[in-house]
Amino acid sequence: KLTMYNEDEFLFARTMIGVFKNIEYMCNRNTSKTWGKEAWKKIVVSILRDGRAKINPRRRAVLAGLGVYQDGIAKQQVNGKDVTAHIYRYTTQVSLDLKGTQVSLKPRSATPVQLLFCSKEKNQKKINSHRWFFQPFGRVLDPNICVLIDAGTKPGKDSIYQLWPAFDLEPMCGGACGEIKVMLDKGKKLYNPLVATQNFEYKL
C-alpha cells in the first residue's frame, strides 16, 4: 500500500519504479512454489491519496498514464450526498522512467501490475489512510501480508520480497521492517548537515 499526500510526480514515480522492479523480481523466481511467472496476479498495488484537492497536476498525469486515473469524472456529491472517496482499478502494462527530473512512460514488455487507486475526497491524515486500507480494502482483498510505503521512498529491487520470509516462516509475525537508507550520491550529500543528521538517525 502506497500512501501519498502532496508529493510531486518525481517522488511518486521513484517509488512506483521500485515497486515495479520488486514485482518483476518475484515473477522471475521460476523455482519458487509461491512466486514465478504468474506472481503478479497475487500482488495488488494499492495507492491511497489523502485529499483530492491536494494532488499535484503532474502526478495526476502520471496516474492517468498508468491507466489508473481518469480526470473529470470525480464529483463532490452524487444525488445530493457527499462523496467520501473515488476508487479506480486497472491492470497496467505501462512502466515509468526517470531522466533527470523528467518522468516518462514506457511500455512494459512482460510483467503486468494490478493497480488500485483510492482518492479520498477530504484530507484526513496518514493514519486515516492506513485505516482505509486495512478495513474496507483489507476485507475485500484478504491479503496474506501488507507492505506499507510512503511516496518518495525507493524500495530496492528485491527489498519487498525480502520481507516475505519473515511472515511465511513465522505465521504469528505481526510486522517486519527493512532498513531505511538515505540516498547519498556516493557520499557527496553527507556534506549537507540535514542529510548527514538523517543518515545518522537511520543508523541508530
C-alpha positions in Angstrom: 0.0 0.0 0.0 1.4 3.3 -1.1 0.3 6.4 0.8 0.7 9.9 -0.8 -0.4 13.4 0.0 1.2 16.3 -1.9 4.4 14.7 -3.2 5.5 15.7 -6.7 5.5 13.3 -9.7 9.2 12.6 -9.4 8.9 11.2 -5.8 5.8 9.2 -6.7 7.5 7.8 -9.9 10.6 6.8 -7.9 8.6 4.8 -5.5 6.5 3.1 -8.2 9.6 2.2 -10.2 11.0 0.4 -7.2 7.6 -1.4 -6.6 7.5 -2.5 -10.3 11.1 -3.9 -10.1 10.1 -5.9 -7.0 7.1 -7.4 -8.8 9.4 -8.3 -11.8 11.9 -9.9 -9.4 9.2 -12.1 -7.9 7.9 -13.0 -11.3 11.4 -14.1 -12.3 11.7 -16.6 -9.4 10.8 -19.6 -11.5 11.9 -22.2 -9.0 9.7 -20.7 -6.2 6.5 -22.6 -5.2 4.9 -19.2 -4.2 6.1 -16.9 -6.9 7.1 -17.3 -10.5 5.7 -16.1 -13.9 2.2 -15.6 -12.6 3.2 -13.9 -9.3 1.8 -10.5 -10.5 -1.7 -12.0 -10.1 -1.0 -12.4 -6.3 0.0 -8.7 -5.9 -2.2 -5.6 -5.8 -0.5 -2.2 -5.6 -3.0 0.0 -3.6 -2.4 3.7 -3.8 -4.2 6.0 -1.3 -4.3 9.7 -1.9 -5.2 11.9 1.1 -7.4 14.7 -0.2 -8.5 15.1 -3.8 -7.7 18.9 -3.9 -4.1 18.3 -2.9 -2.9 16.2 -5.8 -0.1 17.6 -7.9 -1.3 18.0 -11.6 1.7 16.3 -13.0 1.3 13.4 -10.6 -2.3 13.2 -11.7 -1.0 12.9 -15.3 1.4 10.1 -14.3 -1.5 8.2 -12.7 -3.6 8.7 -15.9 -0.7 7.5 -18.0 -0.6 4.3 -15.9 -4.3 3.9 -16.7 -5.5 4.0 -13.1 -7.0 7.6 -13.1 -9.4 9.4 -15.3 -9.7 13.2 -15.0 -13.0 15.0 -14.9 -15.3 12.2 -13.6 -14.9 12.6 -9.8 -17.7 14.6 -8.2 -18.0 16.0 -4.7 -21.7 15.0 -4.5 -23.9 12.3 -6.0 -27.7 12.6 -5.7 -27.2 15.3 -3.0 -24.9 13.1 -0.9 -21.3 13.9 -0.2 -18.8 11.5 -1.8 -16.2 10.1 0.6 -13.7 8.7 -1.9 -13.2 7.7 -5.5 -11.8 4.3 -6.5 -10.2 3.3 -9.7 -8.8 -0.1 -10.7 -6.6 -1.1 -13.6 -4.1 -3.7 -14.7 -1.3 -1.7 -16.3 1.4 -2.8 -18.7 3.0 0.7 -18.7 6.1 1.5 -16.6 7.8 4.7 -15.6 11.3 6.1 -16.4 13.2 8.9 -14.8 15.6 11.1 -16.7 16.9 14.0 -14.6 13.7 15.5 -13.2 11.5 14.3 -16.0 9.1 11.4 -15.7 8.2 9.5 -18.8 6.0 6.5 -19.6 7.4 3.3 -21.3 5.6 0.1 -22.3 6.2 -3.0 -20.1 7.3 -5.9 -22.2 6.3 -8.7 -19.8 5.0 -8.1 -16.3 1.6 -6.6 -15.8 0.8 -4.8 -12.5 -2.6 -4.7 -10.8 -3.3 -1.2 -9.5 -6.0 0.1 -7.1 -6.2 3.8 -6.7 -8.3 5.4 -3.9 -8.6 9.2 -3.8 -10.2 10.4 -0.5 -12.3 13.5 -1.0 -11.1 15.1 2.2 -7.6 15.3 3.8 -7.9 13.1 6.8 -4.2 12.4 7.5 -2.0 9.3 7.1 -3.4 7.2 9.9 -6.8 7.5 8.4 -5.4 6.3 5.1 -4.0 3.2 6.9 -7.4 2.6 8.4 -9.0 2.9 4.9 -6.6 0.3 3.6 -6.9 -2.3 6.4 -10.7 -2.0 6.9 -12.5 -1.8 3.6 -9.7 -2.9 1.2 -8.3 -5.5 3.5 -11.6 -7.2 3.9 -12.1 -7.4 0.1 -8.5 -8.3 -0.9 -7.8 -10.5 2.1 -4.0 -10.3 1.7 -1.5 -12.6 3.4 0.8 -9.7 4.0 0.6 -5.9 3.6 3.6 -3.7 2.8 3.3 0.0 3.7 5.3 2.5 1.7 5.3 6.3 1.7 5.5 8.1 -1.7 9.1 9.2 -2.1 10.6 6.0 -0.6 12.6 4.0 -3.1 12.4 0.2 -2.4 15.4 -1.8 -3.6 14.9 -4.3 -6.4 14.1 -7.2 -4.1 13.5 -5.5 -0.7 9.8 -6.2 -0.7 10.5 -9.8 -1.5 13.0 -10.0 1.4 10.2 -9.1 3.8 8.2 -12.1 2.7 10.1 -14.9 4.6 9.6 -13.2 7.9 5.8 -13.8 7.5 6.0 -17.0 5.6 8.2 -18.8 8.1 6.5 -17.3 11.2 2.7 -17.1 10.7 2.3 -15.3 14.1 4.6 -12.5 13.0 2.7 -9.2 13.3 5.1 -6.9 11.5 8.6 -6.6 10.0 10.6 -3.8 8.5 13.7 -3.3 6.4 16.5 -0.7 6.8 15.8 2.8 5.5 18.8 4.4 3.8 19.4 8.0 2.8 20.3 8.4 -0.9 23.8 9.8 -0.5 25.0 10.1 -4.2 28.3 8.3 -3.4 28.6 10.2 -0.1 28.5 13.7 -1.7 25.3 14.6 0.1 26.8 14.0 3.5 28.2 17.5 3.3 24.6 18.7 3.8 24.1 18.7 7.6 20.4 17.8 7.3 21.2 14.8 5.2 24.0 13.7 7.5 21.8 14.0 10.5 19.0 11.9 8.9 21.6 9.3 7.8 22.9 9.1 11.4 19.3 8.8 12.8 18.5 5.9 10.4 21.7 4.1 11.5 20.7 4.1 15.2 
